[in-house]
Amino acid sequence: MIDGYTPPLPPSPGAAPEVEKTKAIAILAYFIFFLPLLVARESTFAMFHANQGLNLLIFFIIVNIVGSFVPIIGWFIIGPLGNIVGFILLILGIVNAAKGQMKPLPLVGKFNFLKI
């Protein structure tokens, strides 16, 4: 536990059918975060990745707003580097979902905006 945050546990062996059934939805949650809210609301695995996708979307929005409004440094450093970091986090999240893992993303994964 770090700063009052307890990371979610990986799915139990009995949850394997749920993970396999919702793996594609969990992967798509990084592109369309609300998809599991519509299709797999009962799946803890899919909802976890929907929350991670929402966190990543918020990260991209903040980076691009700050990068747009801060002259020079924002245009040439904050925006490009922030988007590269966001892209790396996106790939990491997709890989975690494809492996059936519920690992929070670095930097943005500790926030829970969706009720899981």
C-alpha positions in Angstrom: 0.0 0.0 0.0 1.5 3.3 -1.1 -0.1 6.6 0.1 -3.4 4.8 1.0 -3.7 3.2 -2.4 -4.0 -0.6 -2.7 -3.6 -1.9 -6.2 -6.2 -4.3 -7.5 -5.4 -7.9 -7.4 -5.0 -10.0 -10.5 -8.0 -12.1 -11.5 -8.4 -15.3 -9.5 -8.1 -18.6 -11.3 -11.9 -19.0 -11.1 -12.3 -15.7 -13.0 -10.4 -16.9 -16.1 -13.6 -17.4 -18.2 -14.7 -13.8 -17.4 -11.3 -12.5 -18.4 -11.2 -14.5 -21.6 -14.8 -13.4 -22.5 -14.1 -9.7 -21.9 -10.5 -9.4 -23.0 -11.3 -7.8 -26.4 -13.6 -5.3 -24.7 -10.9 -4.5 -22.2 -8.4 -3.9 -25.0 -10.9 -1.6 -26.8 -11.5 0.3 -23.5 -8.2 2.1 -24.1 -9.6 3.6 -27.3 -13.3 3.9 -26.3 -13.3 4.0 -22.5 -17.1 3.8 -22.1 -17.5 0.6 -24.2 -17.3 -1.7 -21.1 -19.9 0.5 -19.4 -22.3 -0.4 -22.2 -21.4 -4.0 -23.0 -19.7 -5.6 -19.9 -20.8 -3.6 -16.9 -20.7 -6.7 -14.7 -17.1 -7.6 -15.6 -14.6 -6.4 -13.0 -11.8 -7.0 -15.5 -13.4 -4.9 -18.2 -14.4 -2.1 -15.9 -10.9 -1.9 -14.4 -9.5 -1.3 -17.9 -12.3 1.1 -18.7 -11.1 3.1 -15.7 -7.5 2.9 -16.9 -8.7 4.1 -20.4 -10.5 7.0 -18.8 -7.4 8.0 -16.8 -5.4 7.9 -19.9 -7.9 10.1 -21.8 -7.8 12.6 -19.0 -3.9 12.5 -19.1 -4.0 13.2 -22.9 -6.4 16.1 -22.4 -4.4 17.7 -19.7 -1.1 17.3 -21.6 -2.6 18.8 -24.8 -4.3 21.7 -23.0 -1.1 22.6 -21.1 1.0 22.0 -24.2 -1.2 24.3 -26.2 -1.3 27.2 -23.8 2.2 27.4 -22.5 4.3 29.2 -25.2 7.5 27.6 -26.6 8.1 25.1 -23.7 4.6 23.7 -24.1 4.7 23.6 -27.8 8.1 22.0 -28.2 8.6 20.0 -24.9 5.4 19.4 -22.9 3.1 18.6 -25.8 5.4 16.2 -27.7 6.9 14.5 -24.7 3.6 14.2 -22.9 2.0 12.6 -26.0 4.9 10.1 -26.3 4.5 9.2 -22.7 0.8 8.8 -23.2 1.3 6.6 -26.2 3.7 4.4 -24.2 1.1 4.1 -21.4 -1.5 3.2 -24.0 0.6 0.4 -25.4 1.3 -0.8 -21.8 -2.4 -0.8 -21.0 -3.3 -2.8 -24.1 -0.5 -5.3 -23.4 -1.8 -5.7 -19.8 -5.4 -6.2 -21.0 -4.2 -8.7 -23.6 -2.3 -10.7 -21.0 -5.4 -10.8 -18.7 -3.7 -8.7 -16.0 -5.2 -6.0 -13.9 -2.1 -3.8 -13.4 -2.5 -0.1 -12.9 -0.7 2.1 -15.4 2.3 4.1 -14.1 1.6 7.8 -13.3 -2.2 7.7 -14.1 -3.4 4.3 -12.9 -4.0 5.0 -9.3 -7.1 7.1 -9.8 -10.5 5.5 -9.7 -13.1 7.6 -11.5 -15.4 4.7 -12.3 -17.1 2.6 -9.7 -15.8 -0.9 -10.1 
